Structures are given as structure tokens and as C-alpha cells.
């Protein structure tokens, strides 16, 4: 099998699995317990917290709170701030956010919040002047993703954060789920207040994530109970998954293969665009403004779902958009927001490279794709 759907999820790295294994077997203590097993579990959780803080460039380990996933982190960041600040119910976000943000904001609009949606152009980028114009005294939170999960387009988060700081008192939340482990992150110096991550996007298992909460930013507890996670998120910690997240963070921080991943992506993208006259790129052409692993291309007049199915039959895993709506036959909401014509958007296929992919897999994918497109 050739796996080119790493933006949907990644395989658990062997090093990560070995790190979590003891906490699934002999080291089974509850980190809130006072005995030796409990103390070992607590030590493991705090080690993981430090590892995640190091990866994100946080100023202090207390700024990292473990969650179950990126969607929970997004919901807590936005919903929690609004709960804490009921008079500041104006939200600014973009049309191309992940469903965890986009659908939440649509729901909040239905129950009385006001949402300003920043439009994007054909490249998937938005105008920073639109953000400046949208900010106002009652703006409570601005939520902009660091990297789009479908096109890989990177938003200028540092500049966005500066604009938010200079023109409002709003809190700035970033959905960093798709970017962690792929591009450098330095929250110590970035003007970001809240930052969401999800472990399964960078070789940890599914079911664990984290929310960075800058010191001084107040959020109400997401889950009320025994007061775990610095009284911010109650519930017994999922120690094996948290240990895995920490080890994956260390693995991502030490990874020196980004240039190789970029070369694989570039070669795949160049060959597709050169070989197939019907192929067009979705997203900004400047590769410095995209994730180094992501290629979203459309085959005009063809059905992307059919291409995906035929590649699947050939043992090659790709997607046509977000994994959260992979069963839908509708055109991607991200591509609709980019005003990609239907006959192009319906033929979209996303290839996302990971640390375990090889040159030979790219060769085989190109060979299989040529047969499929010809047919």
C-alpha cells in the first residue's frame, strides 16, 4: 500500500508506540494518585507537557493543556472565550477554516453571535485589509488557521496577529492542527493567544491533542469535575496517549527530513501538471506559501471521487478533501470558497506526503495515475 493521505492522519511512529507501550501495561497508574504508580504517571504527563511546549515554542509548560483532539481544542478556544466574555460576541474567521471552526461559527451565528467571514481569492488567500476593516471594539475573538488542510495554503499568522493586537482588544486563536510538525512554530514570539494541535497529524495516535493558552488569557473549564489539567479540563488524563503526543512532539522537533518530503511533493506536483493537460493546481502557486507536503490538483472534466476510488483499487491512498467529509459527494467547501469552477473543483484530488514516503512510491503513483486518467 502507498499512503499519500498524511493530512488526514499519519501512522503512529514506532518510537512513539514504544514510548506509550509501558503506560498501556505495567505503568497503569492514575496520575492523580499519591502512590508510586500514580507519581510515575504524573511524571510522564509532565514530561510530555514539556515536550509539546518545546515543539510549539511556548514560554511556559503551564500554557499547554491536553485535550482529546484538535476539534475539542478549537471548540474550547472559541466557545470558552465567548462564555467568559458574553458582551463580546463578534467573531472573525475565514471561509476556508476546518469544519471544527467553520461549523462551530455557523452554529454560534444561529444562537446570537455575529460572525464576519473573510473571503479568499482563487489562490486561497485573504486580504489583510479585510481583516483590518472587520475589527471593531466588540470583536471578541479572531480565528484563523495556520495551514489549510486541503490546499496546504499558509496564512501569514504573525502579521494577522499584529493587526489584531494593533486594531482591537480581541483574542487571537490559531488552528495549527495541519501545520505542526511541518513548519517551524514559535509561540513565544508570535502574537497568538490560543493555538490548537492534534497528535494524529504528526505520528501520535488518534484521540489526543492540546490547546496552548497564553499566560493571562482566561478560559472557563471545558469539562467540570475533578480539576485535572490545572483545573482547566477535568477527567482522568489519557496517560498513554499523552506520553505518545510528547514523544511525537520530540520526534517532530528532531526531524531533519523536511527537504526530502518537499522534493517528493514537488516532483509529484511537477509531473502531474506536466503530464496531464487537464490538471490544474488548487492553491497559491508559490510553494513557499504552502505546506511542503501538500499538493491539491484538479483534473478538469473528471470526477475526483472516481480517481480516488481507482487509485484506492491500485493500492494508493489519497483524498478529495477533508477526511471529515470524505464520504460526501459534494464539491469541497474550501474550493467553493475559492470560487473554483464546478467542472474543476469536482475533479480535485489531494496528495499529502509524509516522512515514510519514498521516491519509488511517487514513481508508482505517477504510473497508476497515468493509466487512470487515460481511461
C-alpha positions, 0 to 999 in steps of 0.5 A: 500500500502507498499512503499519500493521505498524511493530512488526514492522519499519519501512522503512529511512529514506532518510537512513539508506540514504544514510548506509550507501550509501558503506560498501556501495561505495567505503568497503569497508574492514575496520575492523580494518585499519591502512590508510586504508580500514580507519581510515575504517571504524573511524571510522564504527563509532565514530561510530555507537557514539556515536550509539546511546549518545546515543539510549539515554542511556548514560554511556559509548560503551564500554557499547554493543556491536553485535550482529546483532539484538535476539534475539542481544542478549537471548540474550547478556544472559541466557545470558552472565550465567548462564555467568559466574555458574553458582551463580546460576541463578534467573531472573525474567521475565514471561509476556508477554516476546518469544519471544527471552526467553520461549523462551530461559527455557523452554529454560534451565528444561529444562537446570537453571535455575529460572525464576519467571514473573510473571503479568499481569492482563487489562490486561497488567500485573504486580504489583510485589509479585510481583516483590518476593516472587520475589527471593531471594539466588540470583536471578541475573538479572531480565528484563523488557521495556520495551514489549510488542510486541503490546499496546504495554503499558509496564512501569514499568522504573525502579521494577522496577529499584529493587526489584531493586537494593533486594531482591537482588544480581541483574542487571537486563536490559531488552528495549527492542527495541519501545520505542526510538525511541518513548519517551524512554530514559535509561540513565544514570539508570535502574537497568538493567544490560543493555538490548537494541535492534534497528535494524529497529524504528526505520528501520535495516535488518534484521540489526543491533542492540546490547546496552548493558552497564553499566560493571562488569557482566561478560559472557563473549564471545558469539562467540570469535575475533578480539576485535572489539567490545572483545573482547566479540563477535568477527567482522568488524563489519557496517560498513554496517549499523552506520553505518545503526543510528547514523544511525537512532539520530540520526534517532530522537533528532531526531524531533519527530513523536511527537504526530502518530503518537499522534493517528493511533493514537488516532483509529484506536483511537477509531473502531474501538471506536466503530464496531464493537460487537464490538471490544474493546481488548487492553491497559491502557486508559490510553494513557499506559501504552502505546506511542503507536503501538500499538493491539491490538483484538479483534473478538469472534466473528471470526477475526483471521487472516481480517481480516488476510488481507482487509485484506492483499487491500485493500492494508493491512498489519497483524498478529495478533501477533508477526511471529515467529509470524505464520504460526501459527494459534494464539491469541497467547501474550501474550493467553493470558497475559492470560487473554483469552477464546478467542472474543476473543483469536482475533479480535485484530488489531494496528495499529502506526503509524509516522512515514510514516503519514498521516491519509488512510491511517487514513481508508482503513483505517477504510473497508476495515475497515468493509466487512470486518467487515460481511461 
